[in-house]
Each structure stands twice: as C-alpha cells, then as structure tokens.
Amino acid sequence: MTREWNQIVHDRDRVCQDCGTSGSKDNPLTVHHIKPKCQGGPDTPENGKLLCKNCHKWYHETNGYPHGKRKTRKKKHHRRR
C-alpha cells in the first residue's frame, strides 16, 4: 500500500466508515481493503475505506481475513542436549 493511496483514502473518508469515530491515539484510523489483497484486491482508493483500529480488527476477525503485515511462522523446535 503506497502512502499516496493511503493519504487519498484518509482525506476522502476522514472518519471511521463503520462507527463514525474520528480516531484517537489508542484507536487510530487505518485504511482497509474492501476486496482483500489476498483475493486480488488492488491498492486503489475505490477499494479502500477508512476504519478505526477496533472496527478494522473486528472486521478481519469476523470475516477470517489476515490482519496486518505480520505473517505467523512456526517456531523452530530446538532439541535439548
């Protein structure tokens, strides 16, 4: 996601498109892909909407999509000697 695309969505929407909050330090506004990137969704303003952190997290948990840039990795098991 480019900063330019992110800024366009922030400037257009200005508040969370689900709950209407203007965001806060503990609940900042974030850009959400309407059609997930994992399903081929593009980084375009038309495919983005502004959500607060809480609504964004809820949306991903409810719909089963990955959230954030972190990928989970299996921990390596070290053998004890």
Residue, then its C-alpha position, 0 to 999 in steps of 0.5 A: m500500500t503506497r502512502e499516496w493511496n493511503q493519504i487519498v483514502h484518509d482525506r476522502d473518508r476522514v472518519c471511521q466508515d463503520c462507527g463514525t469515530s474520528g480516531s484517537k491515539d489508542n484507536p487510530l484510523t487505518v485504511h482497509h481493503i474492501k476486496p482483500k489483497c489476498q483475493g486480488g484486491p488492488d491498492t486503489p482508493e475505490n477499494g479502500k475505506l477508512l476504519c478505526k483500529n477496533c472496527h478494522k480488527w473486528y472486521h478481519e476477525t469476523n470475516g477470517y481475513p489476515h490482519g496486518k503485515r505480520k505473517t505467523r511462522k512456526k517456531k523452530h523446535h530446538r532439541r535439548r542436549 
